[in-house]
Amino acid sequence: MVVTSNDNLKVGDSMAHLLQNMAGMGDLTEQVIITDFLIASKSANKNYAAAIAETTTPEVKTR
């Protein structure tokens, strides 16, 4: 599954299959994409948490 908006889901799926076929990759590609997305999301959350913890503005900490 490709992470896209609901309107572009079929377009994203067909694009993923097209890229898989062009690159000669199998079904593992989707797992790699999702794993990469998960790692990037976890990293972003960690960075946001660090930024909030280090800020000195009380307004930022309460939101």
Summary of the structure (lengths in Angstrom):
residues: 63
radius of gyration: 17.6
end to end distance: 32.6
largest distance: 52.2
contacts: 120
relative contact order: 0.09
helix: 79%
strand: 0%
